[in-house]
Amino acid sequence: MRTGTGRWWIFPMLCFLLSFRVAQGSAETAGISVVQGGVFWVAEPPSGRGRRIAFLGKTLEMQVLPRSGEGALFRGVPDGSRLALIGVDFTKKPGIYMLEVAETGLKVPVRIVSRTFLVSRLHVRSKYVSPPASLLRRIRKENREIHAVLERRTPIGFFRPFRLPVTGKVTHDFGAVRILNGKPMSRHMGEDIDAPEGTPVRAANDGTVVLAGRFYYDGNMIIVDHGGGLMTEYLHLRDFRVKAGDKVMQGEVMGHVGHTGRVTGPVFHYGAVLDGQHVNPMLLAGQGWVRLSLPGR
């Protein structure tokens, strides 16, 4: 098995609806349950008064959904509804956390459920475990560049479930603890897919390329902004056919599987970040999202 170790569950554990209720004054509000690394979206009908929601220390502006469309990811949501996408980082401690609608004070309990993560032991070139001092400035600069890109927030620009960018064997190592050359390192913040070098890498959904370049650990990497705070990452590529600013459509070839950066051979690393939270990219397919519907007036 070839494995990438760039930036760092057993598949696919879907988020699921939790049928518990919590008293909220004279009313009761249904809660939802999401696994570590899971994703959910909050929808409020056009008649609702909510505009901002607060969860896990962040306040998000809800976006008016211009259309949903038959067979789309947001099917059944009335046009004109407000929507927000929320991710739960895979490192978030399990427990019950409250989501609050700022304008109405409505509170909804969200239970974060623990999941099992793998431990993987790999051997890579020593320069990728203990990089020479001469490269530390470069690495820090690259980390700042990536972090700045992942902090962007643009309007939701996709309306259908995501597709896997590469056809190959999924290694199911999202969130794994990586031990490199006998030394415990950071967690694996994506999913590796084994595929022959040169296999086409396609856009998982519609979006805008916000980063395309070569990085020390990640090799040739592309980041696509899909809007709503959701980004997908494509690492260790042999090459790329796109540049920052390009619009891409779901299924469009952006590059090919390679073995650049910190890898043990040809491999594709697929990552997803939602408002700075590293989430399981395998859950971006339609059934991986939990829906939380807020009441109207």
N, C-alpha and C positions, 0 to 999 in steps of 0.2 A: 504494500500500500504506500503510495506517495502521499506525503503530507506537507502542507504549508504551515509555516509558523509565524507568519507576518504579524498580524494584529489579532491580537488575540482579544437528557436529554437523550432521551432516546427517541427517535423520529417516528411519525410526528405526533407528539403529545399535544393535542389541541386544547386551546382555552375552552372552558365550558361555563355554562350559565349555572350559577349557584342559587338554588331556590331557598334563600333565607330572607327574612324581613326584619327591619329594625324600626322600632317606634320612633317617629319624628314629630313630636308635639301630638296633635290629634290625628295625624296621618301616619301611614306606614309606607316606607320606601323600599322597593326590592333592591337587593344587592347583586353584584356579579362576582365571579371568581376568575382570576387570571393566573396562569403559571408564571414563574420567573422567566423573563425573556419573552413574555407574551405581549399581544397587541389587542387593543379594543378601540371602538369608535363610539362617540356620544352623538346622538341625534336628538334635536328638538324640533317639533313641528312649527310651521310658520306662525301659528298663533301664540307661541311661547314668548316669554320676556327675557330669557337668558341670553347673555352676550359673551360672558367670560366664565370660565371654569377654573377652579384651583385644585391641583392634585400633586402630591409629593413635592410641595414647595415651589411649584411653578404655576403661573397663571397664563392660560391660553385663551386667545380670542377665537370664538367660534366663527366659522365661515359659512356664508349662505351657499347652499348647494344649488348650482344653476340647473342641473339636470341629473337624473339618475339613470334611466334607460333600462329597457327590458334585458335581463340577463347580465346586468352590470353588477359590480361589487355592492353598490348601494341600492339595489333593487328593493322596491317597497317603501323607500323613503320619499315622501312627497316633495316635489320640486319646490324650492323656496325654503326648505328646512335648513336649520343651522347645524353644522357638523364640526367635530374636532376629533383628531386622531391622537391616541395616547399609547405610549409604550412603557413597559415595565422592565427596567434593566435586569439582566440575569443575575446580578449580584445583590438585588434588593432583598432585604430580610423578609421572610414570610410573616404574614400577619394581616390584620384588618386596618385599612387606611380609608379616610373619608375623602370623597370627591364632593366639592361644593360649587354650586352655581352662585356667582357673586351677586347678581341682581335680585334673586329670589330667596337666597339663603337655604335653598334645598340642599340636603346632604344625602349622599348615597354611599353606602359601605362597599368597598372593593377589597375582597380577600385575595391576597397574593399567596399562591400555593407553591410550596417547595418542589423541586424536581431533582433528579439524580444527575450528576455530571460525571463524565469519565475522567480518568487520569491517563495521560499518554506520555510515554518515554521515547524520546527521539535523539538522534545524533546528527548534529549539523556542524558546519565549519566553525571553528572557534571564534572567528571574527564576528559572528552573529550572536555569540553569547557574551563575549567580553570585547566589544569594539575598541579599537585603538583610540587613544586620546585625540588624535588628529581628526577623527570623524565625528566626535561628540557634538561639535557646533553644527555640523550638517544635520545630524539626527534631530537635535533640538529644533532647528529651523523647520525641518519637515513636519515635525509633530505640531508646531504652531500653525503651519499652513493647513494641515488636515483639520485641526480643531476648529479653526476659523470657518472653514467651509461647512463643517457639520453643524455649526450654530445658525446657519441661514434658516429663514422661514418664509416661504412663499405660498400663494394660494394652491389648494389641492388641484392637481392637474391630471389625475388618473381616475377612471371610473369603472375599471374591470379588475378582476383578480390578477395577481402576479403569476408569472410563469418562470420556471427554472431557466437560468441563462445558458446552461450547459447540459448536454446529455451525458451522463456518466454515473459512476457509483458514488452515492452519498456516504460519507464516512461517519456521519452522526456524531461529530465531535464538537458541536457548538457548546461553548462554556467550559470545555475541558481544561483541567489543570495540566499545564505543559511542563515537563521536566526535560530540559535540554542538556545533553552531555552530563547528566547526573545532577544538574543544578535546577531547583524549582524556579520557574519563570512566571510571567503573567498568564492570565487566562486567555483561552482562544475565543475571540470575539466574532466568530463567524462559522460557516459550515464549509468544509472542504469537499470537493467533488473530484474524484479521480477520473481523468479523461486523457487520451493521447495528446501529445503536443500537436498543436495546429488545429485542434477542435474549435469550431466557431464559438465565440462568446457573444450572446445576444442580450439586448436590453430586456430586463425583466418586466418593464412596463414603460408607458410614455413618460417622458421627462426631459430635463435639460442637463447636459454634461457640465458639471461645475469644476471638475478637476480631471486632468489627464496628464500623467507624467511618470517619471521614474524615481523611486524612493528606495532608501537603503534596505529596510526590512520588507517592505511590501512589493518591491520590484515595480514593474510597469503596472500602474493602477489607474482605474477610472472610478469616479464617483458621479452618480446621477441623482439629481434632485427631482423628486416626483411631486413636490408640494405638500403642504400640511405638516412640514417638519420632517418628512420621511425621505431618507437617502438610501440608496443601495451602493455597495462597494464591490469592485471586481479587481482582484489582486493576482499578482504573479504572471501577468500576461506576457506572451511572446512579443506582441506588438499591439498597437491600437490604431483604429481608423478614424477616430473622432478627436475633437479638441474642445477645450472649455468654451462654452457658449453654444455648442451645437444642440439642436433639438433632435431627439431620437424617439422613434416609435417602438412599441412593444414588438420584439422579435427581430429588430434591426441588428445586424452584425456590427459589433464595435471593436472586435479584436479577436485574438486566438489564445488558447491555452498555452502556457509556457512554463518556465521554471526560473523566473527572475526573482531576486530577493532571497529571503530566508526560507528555503524550501529544501526538501530531500529529493526532489525530482519533479517532473511535470505534474502540475496540480492546479485546480482552480479554487480560489477562496471567494466565497460569496458572503457578503456581510450586509447588515441592515442597521441603520441608526434612526431612531424616531425621537426628535427633540433632545438629542444628546444621549438617549438611552439605547444601549446596545441590546437589540432584540433578535429573536431567532428568525432568520430570513425564510425558513421553511414554513413559517406560520403566515406568511403574506398571501398565500392562496386563500380563496374565498372562505373556506370553512375554518381557517385559522383565526379569523377575527371574531371577537365577542362584540355584540351590539348592546349598547345601553340606551334605551329610549327614555327621554325625559318627558314629563307631562306638559301639555299646553296650558293655556290660561285656566 
